[in-house]
Amino acid sequence: MQWFSGLNAVAQTFLATIFTWGLTALGAAMTFFVRELTGRACASMRGFAAGVMIGAAFWSLLAPAIVMSGRSGGITWVQAVIGFLAGGAFLLVVDKTLPHLHVGLPPESAEGFQTTWKKSVLRVLSTAVHNVPEGIALGAVFGAAAGGMPGVSLGGAVALTVGIGLQNIPEGTCVSVPLRRGGMRSRRAFWYGQMSGAVEPAVAVIVALFVLVVPSLLAYALPFAAGAMVFVVIEEVLPDARLDRHTDLTATTALIGFSVMMILALVLR
C-alpha cells in the first residue's frame, strides 16, 4: 500500500481501473465454463451490482461531497444536488445518443441513433454505458484524495475501487455468457465481455486529470458521478433484473451489495 500511496493521482487512477477492468475480464471468463445462467443467478448478480453502485453513490461520493461543501462555508446540499442531477442528465443524453441494447430485448428495441451494428455489439455498448459513471467516480475520488479534499481519503478511494471491482465480476459474466448462449464461440464471447470494462481506465484518467487542474469543481464532480451511477441502476440494472422475475432475490442481493459497499467505505476510509 505504501508504494501505491507514493504514486501520483493519475497513476493511482490508472492502476485502480486496470484492476476493475481485470475483474470484469475475470467475470467474462465464466463463458469458458458455463453456457447458460439461470434466472436466479442473473437476478442475484444484477441485484448485487445495483446495491454496490447505490452504496458507492452515497458512501464514497455524495457523503464526502456534502462534507466538502460544508467546510467551504456554503449551503451543504446545493452543490451536491446540482452535481447529482447533472450526472443523471449526462447519462440521459448518453443513453439517448449512443446505440445500445438492453438484455432480453430484440434488436429493433435498441436505443440511441439508428445503426446496423450487430446485437452483440449493442449489448456490450449497453454495459459500457454502465461503466462510464464508474470511471468518472474513480477518477474524481482519486483526484480528490490527492488534492487533500476534506471527507475524501486514499483509503476511501481504494474502498470504492474494491467495491466497483466486485460488482464488475458479475457484470462481465452477464455480458459474456448470454453471448455464448446465443451461439458465439467462448473466446469471442470472452473478448466482448471483458471489453465492456475497457471504458473505465480511459474515462477515469481523463476525470482525474480534470479535477487536478480544476479542483474547485470537485464538490460537483463527486455528486455528478453519484447521479450518473444511480441513473444507470434505475434505468438499466434493475429493469434487466426484473426480466428474470425473481424480484425478492434481486432486492435481497441488492441489500447485500449495499452492505458490502458500506463496510468497505467505513473500514477503509
Secondary structure, DSSP 8 states (H G I E B T S, - for coil): -HHHHTS-HHHHHHHHHHHHHHHHHHHHGGGGT-S---HHHHHHHHHHHHHHHHHIIIIIIIHHHHHHHHHTTS-TTHHHHHHHHHHHHHHHHHHHHS-B--TT--GGG-BSS-----HHHHHHHHHHHHHHHHHHHHHHHHHHHHTT-TT--HHHHHHHHHHHHHHHHHHHHHHHHHHHHTT--HHHHHHHHHHTTTHHHHHHHHHHHHHHH-GGGHHHHHHHHHHHHHHHIIIIIHHHHHTTT-HHHHHHHHHHHHHHHHHHHHHH-
